[in-house]
Amino acid sequence: MKPIILTLIGKDKPGLVESLAQKVYSLGGNWLSSNFSYMAGHFAGFVEVDIPEDNHQILIDYLHKHPHLTIHSVSADVDANQKSDIVEIDIMGNDKPGIVQELTSTLSRFNINIVKFESSCQSAPNWGSLLFKAHAIVAIPEGFHLDELSDALENIANDLVVDVDLR
């Protein structure tokens, strides 16, 4: 067995995930994890499957011929020697152009790896503008001081509320 990571995108319609899951199962594979989203009429996602190495090419050929999805695949490499702690970060404040760039730049400056990042903008009727919300799961180096990260994120804008929790 060898893991493969798949990225998927296509116009949304019922049965897309089922067609992929059925093919993985028929090739003796195991669906390890996935993350899917619907955005502007399109379906997008990531899937990690474990599949017998002899069936990798059969799966890849099937994926390239899928009529409704554009799919890319890569063999998964797991670095078991990497040591880090997992931290959850919740951020909320007025939306402004470049806020995601500023947040990710701050994380990069501290050499922090983003494991998962979700963001959205919602109407904030009392403020007359959009409210930006983000939830990030990040891997920090061992011994890293969370206060430094929290301060740096809060300094991006005077209205940002940042909550940083070690998992």
Steps between C-alpha positions, in 0.01 A plus 500: 500500500619849418316828567400745227374856547237616250380852428164532329305783339200512271149629452295370791252218444376202702711185491849646455640369828317170462660434159845556643434298817365212292814491284734514802307213662497290182881528483543375857563847638413656832363857527710654780382861518335772296397863504239633256348841434238658280596839355315704237336197337815291503615205707858494631679265732793297619507127560763270645465138399713197575509266203709199393803628311417271203172691454641852509518540123151356451362759743698784340378403152140494626543841665633662183197373308237606757232685301401754767811566708849628447714287729869515586681236700827478689657220699488579870820535695476507877789653693478315831805682638342846497423615856234766554204596713155562354330831573153629410458868416168683471504850352215747460486865395402745228580372154754688291693425181816305574400363840571138403836602354589680824395204715688242295805726475507526881479122534776455244723752678488274809565188286155364584344242270129533417329162536148628432362845426135597460376854453177679421347845487158568647278801507545707816189722496592692817835601353398564139780282364595137456620296797804280429526168682778245477580172671848361458669188624876543493810304595747692712857400584551348845566762764340783301346779712134550407487851650732626224271356233184638658653848532623498139158394367317759710736770369375443144195716573372675811159331474616137468403258775743209512463183707798261499465160671746214527320178408 
